[in-house]
Amino acid sequence: MHKFRLAIIRQSYRPDGGAERIIERMLSQLQQRYQLDISLLTQKWRSEDPSAMNIIRLPKRGWTRTGRFTSFITECREVLQLRHFDIVQSHERVPGCQIYRAGDGVHQEWIDIRCKASSRFKCKTLRASPFHRAVIAAERALFYHQDLEAVICNSRQIKNEILFHYPEIPQSRIKVIHNGIDLNHFSRSTEIQRVCTRTQLGLLPDDPVLISVGSGFYRKGVATTLQALSETPAWKLIIVGRDKEQKRYQNLCDELGLGRRVFFVGVQQDVRPFYAAADLLAHPAMYDPFPNVVLEAMASGVGVITSDKCGASEVIEEGENGFVIPCWDHLRLSQILEQCNDQEMLRQLGGNAHQTAMHFSVERMTDSLVSLYESILQKRKVSSE
């Protein structure tokens, strides 16, 4: 049996990460059908057991953000030239891979979105930034590289954005495979779990409670949520995650008079108790390809409010399992919160959300990834015979 040499590119690899868990499950299934020789190209490997893969550690070079970004790509491409791999799958914007998983979306789209929320001067600064220009150049080179065989998108939104910004790429190369979550781990919360967490936080049983989950508050739209909260005095908010500018968001809470209604609980190893305490997930993201937090909240029985710039919006049925609002529209968000200030309606939204999440198991996602890999591997096998 021919042994396929497979390379995975991930700048910082931690086995407990979301993308890494996807890789592990996919490789486990592939190894049952093929002989694989797996190499990982990375700058940072965090694991006590590196035996599962051949770890190729790349040096960290560059004094600036731009220098570090371009250096990583250069180091990867030098390894790819020196060593032969049958397939290279990259989770970073490295031109020359055969499979690219566009988990971070389209950088050109992100800059366009940021410009809409910025002054003319700030927009010019963003577009002139050496770092952003380097990322966009790498992205373009990646999508138009002759070796690229497949782009994995976790939402139709990302597929459409790729085709908009890079129209010459063949549409047949782009495969939409939605994220999946562990439905044994995330299940509908119980009343006991709800009461327990609320008691710990000092929340009353009938308080309507929002939850925001994820680090990087700017991109997650936390400011939009806080502004909406100032218009709806009945609601409370739990914020799970961290941000290097968290103090600024705490100050915003004080300015808006929200000090006693917002709970910053930091990063949590287990977020399930906090989903149990919540009635709705607020995720009015400025840009998010398809966050797992949406599916996690739904599986826990929590309805979702997200933005039209979030790829997970395509699984939302308006008024049934959640709502989709225009990006930055805190007034629309506050209107929805006023509309949902009813426990029976919230329970119905949560029940429907739970049913939606049942269609997004990690097994379904892994099966789709393995099917794509098998089609490429089989093509390689035929061509080599």
C-alpha positions as CSV (number, residue, x, y, z in Angstrom):
1,M,0.0,0.0,0.0
2,H,1.4,3.4,-1.0
3,K,2.1,5.6,2.0
4,F,0.8,9.1,1.6
5,R,3.0,11.9,2.9
6,L,0.7,14.5,4.4
7,A,1.8,17.9,5.8
8,I,-0.3,20.1,8.1
9,I,0.6,23.8,8.5
10,R,-0.5,25.4,11.7
11,Q,1.6,28.3,13.1
12,S,0.7,27.6,16.7
13,Y,-0.5,24.1,17.3
14,R,-2.3,23.1,20.6
15,P,-4.1,19.8,20.6
16,D,-7.0,21.2,22.7
17,G,-7.7,23.9,20.1
18,G,-10.8,23.8,17.9
19,A,-9.1,23.5,14.5
20,E,-6.6,21.0,16.0
21,R,-9.4,18.7,17.3
22,I,-10.9,18.7,13.8
23,I,-7.5,17.7,12.4
24,E,-7.1,14.9,14.9
25,R,-10.5,13.4,14.2
26,M,-10.0,13.6,10.4
27,L,-6.6,12.0,10.6
28,S,-7.8,9.2,12.8
29,Q,-10.4,8.2,10.2
30,L,-8.1,8.6,7.3
31,Q,-5.5,6.4,9.0
32,Q,-8.0,3.6,9.1
33,R,-8.1,3.5,5.3
34,Y,-4.7,4.8,4.2
35,Q,-1.1,4.6,5.4
36,L,-0.2,8.2,6.3
37,D,3.1,9.7,7.1
38,I,2.1,12.9,8.8
39,S,4.2,16.0,9.4
40,L,3.3,19.2,11.2
41,L,4.9,22.5,10.2
42,T,4.7,24.8,13.2
43,Q,6.5,27.4,15.3
44,K,4.8,26.4,18.5
45,W,3.8,22.9,19.5
46,R,2.1,22.4,22.9
47,S,1.8,18.8,23.7
48,E,3.3,16.2,26.0
49,D,3.1,13.5,23.3
50,P,4.6,14.6,20.0
51,S,4.8,11.0,18.7
52,A,1.5,11.2,16.7
53,M,3.2,13.4,14.1
54,N,6.6,14.3,12.8
55,I,7.0,17.8,14.2
56,I,8.9,20.2,12.0
57,R,9.7,23.2,14.1
58,L,10.1,26.4,12.2
59,P,12.2,29.2,13.7
60,K,10.6,32.5,14.8
61,R,12.1,35.3,12.9
62,G,11.3,39.0,12.4
63,W,11.2,42.0,14.7
64,T,7.9,43.3,13.4
65,R,4.4,41.8,12.9
66,T,4.9,42.0,9.2
67,G,8.3,40.4,9.4
68,R,7.1,37.5,11.6
69,F,4.2,36.9,9.2
70,T,6.3,36.8,6.0
71,S,9.1,34.9,7.7
72,F,6.7,32.1,8.7
73,I,5.5,31.8,5.1
74,T,9.1,31.8,3.8
75,E,10.1,29.1,6.3
76,C,7.1,26.9,5.3
77,R,7.8,27.2,1.6
78,E,11.5,26.4,2.0
79,V,10.5,23.1,3.8
80,L,8.0,22.3,1.1
81,Q,10.7,22.7,-1.6
82,L,13.2,20.5,0.3
83,R,10.8,17.7,1.3
84,H,8.2,15.9,-0.8
85,F,4.6,15.7,0.4
86,D,1.7,14.2,-1.5
87,I,-0.7,16.7,0.1
88,V,-0.2,19.9,2.1
89,Q,-3.1,21.2,4.1
90,S,-2.6,24.7,5.5
91,H,-4.6,26.5,8.2
92,E,-2.5,29.6,7.5
93,R,-2.2,31.7,4.3
94,V,0.7,29.8,2.8
95,P,0.8,29.7,-1.0
96,G,1.6,26.3,-2.5
97,C,-0.6,24.1,-0.4
98,Q,-3.1,21.7,-2.0
99,I,-5.8,22.2,0.7
100,Y,-6.5,25.4,2.5
101,R,-9.0,25.8,5.4
102,A,-10.2,29.4,5.4
103,G,-11.1,29.4,9.1
104,D,-10.2,33.1,9.4
105,G,-12.3,34.2,6.5
106,V,-11.1,36.7,3.9
107,H,-8.7,39.3,5.1
108,Q,-9.6,41.8,2.3
109,E,-13.3,41.6,3.5
110,W,-12.2,42.2,7.1
111,I,-10.3,45.3,6.1
112,D,-13.3,46.6,4.1
113,I,-15.6,46.0,7.1
114,R,-13.2,47.8,9.5
115,C,-13.1,50.8,7.1
116,K,-16.8,51.2,7.2
117,A,-16.6,51.6,10.9
118,S,-13.6,53.9,10.8
119,S,-12.7,57.5,9.9
120,R,-11.3,58.2,6.4
121,F,-7.8,58.6,8.0
122,K,-8.0,55.4,9.9
123,C,-9.2,53.6,6.7
124,K,-6.2,54.9,4.8
125,T,-3.9,53.8,7.6
126,L,-5.4,50.3,7.5
127,R,-5.1,49.9,3.8
128,A,-1.6,51.3,3.8
129,S,-0.5,49.0,6.7
130,P,2.5,46.8,5.6
131,F,1.1,44.0,7.7
132,H,-2.4,44.0,6.1
133,R,-0.9,44.5,2.6
134,A,1.3,41.4,3.3
135,V,-1.6,39.3,4.4
136,I,-3.7,40.2,1.4
137,A,-0.8,39.6,-0.9
138,A,-0.3,36.1,0.6
139,E,-4.0,35.4,0.4
140,R,-4.1,36.3,-3.3
141,A,-1.1,34.2,-4.0
142,L,-2.6,31.3,-2.1
143,F,-6.0,31.4,-3.9
144,Y,-4.4,31.7,-7.4
145,H,-1.6,29.2,-6.9
146,Q,-1.5,26.4,-9.4
147,D,-1.2,23.7,-6.7
148,L,-4.4,24.6,-4.9
149,E,-6.9,21.9,-5.2
150,A,-9.5,22.7,-2.6
151,V,-10.5,25.5,-0.2
152,I,-12.6,24.4,2.8
153,C,-15.0,27.1,4.0
154,N,-17.1,26.8,7.1
155,S,-19.9,28.9,5.8
156,R,-21.5,29.9,2.4
157,Q,-20.7,33.5,3.4
158,I,-17.0,32.8,3.2
159,K,-17.3,31.0,-0.1
160,N,-19.2,34.0,-1.5
161,E,-16.6,36.4,-0.2
162,I,-13.7,34.5,-1.8
163,L,-15.5,34.4,-5.1
164,F,-16.2,38.2,-4.8
165,H,-12.7,39.2,-4.0
166,Y,-10.9,36.6,-6.1
167,P,-13.3,35.9,-9.0
168,E,-10.8,34.0,-11.1
169,I,-10.7,31.1,-8.7
170,P,-12.7,28.1,-10.0
171,Q,-15.9,27.7,-8.0
172,S,-15.5,23.9,-8.0
173,R,-12.4,24.2,-5.7
174,I,-14.4,25.8,-2.9
175,K,-16.1,23.3,-0.5
176,V,-18.5,24.4,2.2
177,I,-18.2,22.2,5.3
178,H,-20.0,23.7,8.3
179,N,-18.4,23.4,11.7
180,G,-19.5,20.6,14.0
181,I,-19.5,20.3,17.8
182,D,-19.5,17.5,20.3
183,L,-23.2,17.0,21.0
184,N,-22.4,14.7,23.9
185,H,-20.5,17.5,25.6
186,F,-22.9,20.3,24.8
187,S,-26.5,19.3,25.6
188,R,-29.6,21.1,26.8
189,S,-29.0,22.6,30.2
190,T,-31.1,21.6,33.2
191,E,-33.0,23.9,35.6
192,I,-30.6,22.9,38.4
193,Q,-27.6,24.0,36.4
194,R,-29.4,27.3,35.6
195,V,-30.3,28.1,39.2
196,C,-26.8,27.1,40.5
197,T,-24.8,29.4,38.2
198,R,-27.3,32.3,38.6
199,T,-27.1,32.0,42.4
200,Q,-23.3,32.1,42.2
201,L,-23.4,35.3,40.1
202,G,-26.2,36.9,42.1
203,L,-28.8,36.7,39.4
204,L,-32.5,36.3,40.1
205,P,-34.3,33.2,38.7
206,D,-36.5,35.4,36.4
207,D,-33.8,37.9,35.3
208,P,-33.5,37.9,31.5
209,V,-29.8,37.2,30.8
210,L,-27.6,37.6,27.8
211,I,-24.3,35.8,27.3
212,S,-21.3,36.8,25.1
213,V,-18.6,34.2,24.6
214,G,-15.2,34.6,23.0
215,S,-12.0,36.6,23.3
216,G,-11.4,39.6,21.0
217,F,-14.3,41.8,22.1
218,Y,-14.0,44.3,19.1
219,R,-14.6,41.6,16.5
220,K,-17.3,39.9,18.6
221,G,-19.3,43.2,18.7
222,V,-19.3,43.5,22.5
223,A,-19.6,47.3,22.3
224,T,-22.8,46.9,20.3
225,T,-24.2,44.5,22.9
226,L,-23.4,47.0,25.7
227,Q,-25.0,49.8,23.9
228,A,-28.2,47.8,23.4
229,L,-28.1,46.8,27.0
230,S,-28.2,50.4,28.0
231,E,-31.6,50.7,26.2
232,T,-33.1,47.6,27.9
233,P,-32.8,48.0,31.7
234,A,-34.3,44.5,32.5
235,W,-31.5,42.5,30.8
236,K,-28.3,41.4,32.4
237,L,-25.1,40.3,30.6
238,I,-22.5,37.6,31.2
239,I,-19.2,38.1,29.3
240,V,-17.1,35.0,29.0
241,G,-13.6,35.6,27.5
242,R,-10.8,38.1,27.6
243,D,-9.5,41.1,25.7
244,K,-6.3,43.1,26.0
245,E,-8.4,46.2,26.1
246,Q,-10.9,44.8,28.7
247,K,-10.5,47.9,30.9
248,R,-11.9,50.0,28.1
249,Y,-15.0,47.9,28.0
250,Q,-15.4,48.0,31.7
251,N,-15.1,51.8,31.5
252,L,-17.8,51.8,28.8
253,C,-20.1,49.8,31.2
254,D,-19.6,52.6,33.8
255,E,-20.3,55.3,31.2
256,L,-23.5,53.6,30.2
257,G,-24.6,52.9,33.8
258,L,-24.3,49.1,33.4
259,G,-21.8,48.4,36.2
260,R,-24.1,46.1,38.2
261,R,-25.7,44.5,35.2
262,V,-22.6,43.1,33.4
263,F,-20.5,40.3,34.7
264,F,-17.0,39.8,33.3
265,V,-16.1,36.2,34.3
266,G,-13.0,35.8,32.1
267,V,-11.9,32.7,30.2
268,Q,-13.6,29.6,31.4
269,Q,-12.4,26.0,31.0
270,D,-16.0,24.9,31.0
271,V,-18.5,27.4,29.6
272,R,-21.5,25.1,29.9
273,P,-22.6,26.4,33.3
274,F,-22.7,29.9,31.9
275,Y,-24.8,28.8,28.9
276,A,-27.2,27.2,31.4
277,A,-27.6,30.6,33.2
278,A,-28.4,32.5,29.9
279,D,-31.5,33.1,27.9
280,L,-29.9,34.4,24.7
281,L,-26.4,34.5,23.1
282,A,-25.5,37.9,21.9
283,H,-23.0,37.6,19.1
284,P,-23.4,40.7,16.9
285,A,-20.0,40.1,15.4
286,M,-18.2,42.6,13.1
287,Y,-16.8,39.6,11.2
288,D,-16.9,35.9,12.1
289,P,-16.8,33.1,9.5
290,F,-18.7,30.5,11.6
291,P,-18.0,30.6,15.4
292,N,-18.5,27.4,17.4
293,V,-20.0,29.4,20.2
294,V,-23.2,29.8,18.2
295,L,-23.7,26.0,17.9
296,E,-22.6,25.5,21.5
297,A,-25.2,27.9,22.8
298,M,-27.9,26.4,20.5
299,A,-27.1,22.8,21.7
300,S,-27.4,24.1,25.3
301,G,-30.9,25.4,24.5
302,V,-30.0,29.0,24.1
303,G,-31.4,31.2,21.3
304,V,-29.0,33.3,19.3
305,I,-28.8,36.9,18.1
306,T,-26.0,37.4,15.6
307,S,-25.1,39.8,12.8
308,D,-25.3,39.5,9.0
309,K,-21.5,39.5,9.0
310,C,-21.4,36.2,10.9
311,G,-21.4,33.0,8.8
312,A,-23.5,31.2,11.4
313,S,-26.4,33.6,10.5
314,E,-27.2,31.1,7.7
315,V,-28.5,28.6,10.3
316,I,-30.7,31.2,12.0
317,E,-34.5,31.1,11.3
318,E,-35.7,34.5,12.1
319,G,-37.9,34.5,15.2
320,E,-37.7,30.7,15.5
321,N,-34.3,29.9,16.9
322,G,-32.8,33.4,16.9
323,F,-32.4,36.7,15.1
324,V,-30.0,38.3,12.6
325,I,-29.3,42.0,12.9
326,P,-27.3,44.4,10.7
327,C,-23.7,44.8,11.8
328,W,-23.3,47.5,14.5
329,D,-27.1,48.0,14.8
330,H,-27.5,48.3,18.6
331,L,-31.0,49.8,18.2
332,R,-32.2,46.7,16.4
333,L,-30.6,44.5,19.1
334,S,-32.3,46.5,21.8
335,Q,-35.7,46.1,20.0
336,I,-35.2,42.3,19.9
337,L,-34.4,42.2,23.6
338,E,-37.6,44.2,24.4
339,Q,-39.5,41.7,22.2
340,C,-38.0,38.7,23.9
341,N,-38.6,39.9,27.5
342,D,-40.9,36.9,28.0
343,Q,-39.8,33.6,29.6
344,E,-42.1,31.4,27.5
345,M,-40.8,32.9,24.2
346,L,-37.2,32.5,25.4
347,R,-37.8,28.8,26.2
348,Q,-39.4,28.3,22.8
349,L,-36.4,30.0,21.0
350,G,-34.0,27.8,23.1
351,G,-35.9,24.6,22.2
352,N,-35.8,25.4,18.5
353,A,-32.2,26.3,18.7
354,H,-31.4,23.0,20.4
355,Q,-33.1,21.1,17.5
356,T,-31.1,23.1,15.0
357,A,-27.8,22.2,16.7
358,M,-28.6,18.5,16.4
359,H,-27.8,18.7,12.7
360,F,-24.2,19.9,13.3
361,S,-22.4,17.0,15.0
362,V,-18.7,16.8,14.8
363,E,-19.1,13.4,13.2
364,R,-21.0,14.9,10.3
365,M,-18.3,17.5,9.8
366,T,-15.5,14.9,10.0
367,D,-17.2,12.6,7.5
368,S,-17.4,15.5,5.0
369,L,-13.7,16.4,5.5
370,V,-12.7,12.7,5.1
371,S,-14.7,12.4,2.0
372,L,-12.9,15.4,0.5
373,Y,-9.6,14.0,1.4
374,E,-10.4,10.6,0.0
375,S,-11.3,12.0,-3.3
376,I,-8.0,13.8,-3.5
377,L,-6.0,10.9,-2.3
378,Q,-7.7,8.5,-4.7
379,K,-7.0,10.8,-7.6
380,R,-3.3,10.9,-6.5
381,K,-3.3,7.1,-6.2
382,V,-4.7,6.6,-9.7
383,S,-2.2,9.1,-11.2
384,S,0.7,7.4,-9.5
385,E,-0.1,3.9,-10.8
